[in-house]
Amino acid sequence: MLINKIRTRIFRHLGITKLLWRYRKNGIYCFNFHRIGDANKGKYDPNIFSCSVEDLKKHLSFIKNNFEVINQACFIAIVNSGQVVDKKLAYITFDDGYLDNYELAFPVLRAMNVPATFFVATGLIESKVVPWWDEIAWHVRQCNLDELSLPSWHKPIVLSNTTLNNNIRAVLSQFKSVSVPIEKQLVELRQITGLVLEHYDSEFMTWAHIAEMESAGMAIGAHSHSHRIFSGLSAKELSHELSHAKMLLEAKLTQKILSISYPVGNASTYNKDMFDEIDRQGYQLAFTFRYFINQQLKPNKFQLGRFSISEPFTERRFMELCLNAPTL
């Protein structure tokens, strides 16, 4: 990370970012979005918003003009062929299955003729289930504590009144970093804040929305059933998360479900011991939330990297994001 920052500063100082852009590496650049819209109007976790609709258009326009955008079928064909990627390819994904993916992102993708894959957590579709990250964010928003500390944490998180987004980001990071299951930490959080989220208006897509997107040429992938972190599951629980999500999606849709993205998706949330089960369940691609360009596709088809889009579009910063990325 430090090396990337130094490299970026050198590029900017020398004014050579655009020059180096011509010589960026070959491979598949996967760009991942979560929510689309105005983060300031959200009730829960503002950090899960990737960008506004206008910035989504800018991101996609730049990607279209600088990469060959491929769909899932093409991605799988390249992996299965074992061929070396000798060009700059792009692949667009969305995680979780929020309603704004259908209402805001889908019309933009269709108007711009850009294919994308939507990874949905099936347990959140048409349900009143509160996703754990949104409930955690709600507690941080509502509580009046100066600091937050759970029994399973090594240190407390100081809560500042002026940086709500940073507070939520810090607490979520702490939840993800300890080995105690998030469900248990949530119980502890509710006890400490003394608050109960009694009414949750679902902010996720319906099956009809997902089916409409599929019929329009978008690919649908699994994002587990309950969005539990895979590394904390038993073999039986992992098998259920993989199989149940796939079964529900295939029962509601017309296409086979061939890809999955790992919930959270950082290096601590999955491991190579899972790959045999993922393969056995019929998945052909699995996507992480790790930052690298995909070059060696076949041996790494179950740990594919993606670039997180989490800010308004700026051409220079987007170029730097791609130029600084390592390869796998």
Summary of the structure (lengths in Angstrom):
residues: 328
radius of gyration: 19.8
end to end distance: 16.3
largest distance: 56.5
contacts: 1013
relative contact order: 0.17
helix: 47%
strand: 15%
